[in-house]
Amino acid sequence: MFLLPSSFWLLLLAFQKSACTLDGYASPQVTCSQGLSKCLVMDETPLHIPESHDDVDVLKLAAKVDVCCRDGARCTLCLLIDAHLRVREGEDMDEDLNHQEAKPSSASVVLCYKTPATFPACKRVDFTVERVAPLQNEAKVTLVIWKPAGVFFSSLVHVYSSESTPPIKVVVEAPSLTEVCSQNLQQHVEECHVPAVSSVMNPEMNEVELKLVGGNGTPPFMCIQYESDGRCQIWKRKTIPLHYVAPCLCLQVWHEDHEWRPRRFQSCPFKNQRFLLTNMWRNLSASVAPAHMKEQGQMLLWNVSAPCRLQGEVWPCRRTWRHGCTEIEGFRQLLDNTTWRQSPQGHWVKTGVFTDVDLQLSPCMMMAVGSEGLRLGPFCYGGSARWRWSLLVVAALLLASVVVVMVCLLRGFVKEWASTSLHGGFAVLPSNFQVEVSPHVVLLSPPDVPESVSEAVCGLGTMLMEQKFSVCVDQWSRKEQCSLGPVPWLHSQLLRCKNPGGQVVLILTPRAVELAHEWSRQRRETPTAKSEDAPRMQSPYSDVFTASLCLIRGDKRQGRVGQRFLLVTFDPTVAQLRDSFPDVFQGLDLLQLPSQMKPLLCQLAGGGRRWKERLRIKKYSGITSCKET
């Protein structure tokens, strides 16, 4: 080893935001004070420490665990030990000084350190004591150990020496990783490196997309939590449904090797997003329940659950038919950030009690939350249950009345159709044609349709609703598809289509025809074959389109082609491709809109192919009408 001047070292105090800069830090380094020379440091086995020299005493030890860096390189932990020594003057030294022939003498000191989880490690510092002049009372040896074994962030380190009577021992604590990473050392300390994730709102898909900053793919490990100190739930998807997002939702990301890189990146990107408050109010729930205790009398227990901790007030009120819910004075209680607990579902729950409340009044509870004092409620029990039952009875009576009226209308419609059919007459639908039976119609769009087609589909759905059809458009049901799943959602709609007249209208585009061709080609291959040219449907709702193709193929095998599915296009080029349609589309009716809007209404109103066999289309002055043959 070689001697380094003390001015070379920049020693970092643990609570000062700087680091010690080392050169040649691969092995321990030693610095000796004036009067000591030829300082060398050697490893020493703790079990074979030589007996201490009678002429060397350790007066004091000072130690600290620091962050040491080399210019342009990574930083790591190091152990700095200052040993204050006293070298005794023996008889030989006195004799040499008397003869003015001072000779150097060799000496050494052993310094050791250990952590609670490791065995001791020792270093022996050998040096030469110069005898040119009488030695001062004290000398100092400074030892720097790079990456000491078993020493980690926040570790406790015991430093001691047996060269003193009694032995001297000091205990120091390594800086925490949070403290080190809060300094300007993040780029040089590898343990401070954490992945970062960004969030992008996608209102059209009703979701939030998560992207890894500075990389591609899903973050190594991620969890989401309501409030920065809430329970974090592992999240393995690349998107978060928008209805799940609240202003207090936070994300945590960390490395896979978290045992030695335990630091996490936490961000709460949805703070102050006021439009997300609607999600929180939708996911808020509150309830009240009566209670009675012998000492405290009648009580009203209340419970509030929300994704985020709320601030505001709650109070009991008495429900009246004219004035809503009148406050019962003197019972207001504050909602603050304390005493909230988190449920297994991740929501925050707060409970309380209104004591000495007259339960004969069937009290309810009102809430005022947020900085603007938004009022929510009333939340009731008892008498409110009777009010709900009365509403249910009224609704049931109204529903029964509607059913009776629909049966009468349907009976008249069937009689008129049968009469005209037997007499061979023509029944022309009026221009303001409307459906009386309300068949259920499902409009399915292929994945990744252009915006113009999407607007046209929405317009078609609106027009069918105006004609008294029961309409479901897949673009309007994204949230339901997220909760049920695309395929179960489609099957639930098909169950509703079993009613007379129910049909699924599949919107065709040139891209949809290509996807159907590719789907048919894959079905002809062996089940285990994987095509490299398989279509890459970018939309997460492409499973609905694929499931519809499977159902159409199943209908054809059972001889029910065209009974449940109908093809519609807004693009004239699709009609030109009809001869080259894939097998799955062969045998299905194709209508082009808007020119064939009237035939579409006739077919949807008549219950599919069975009605079409009795219809023929005539045009009078550009107006299309349906006539019974």
Disulfide bonds with the S-S distance in Angstrom:
Cys32-Cys39 1.73
Cys68-Cys78 1.70
Cys69-Cys75 1.89
Cys112-Cys122 2.01
Cys181-Cys192 1.97
Cys223-Cys232 1.96
Cys248-Cys308 1.96
Cys250-Cys268 1.93
Cys317-Cys325 1.89
Cys364-Cys380 1.93
Cys602-Cys626 1.32
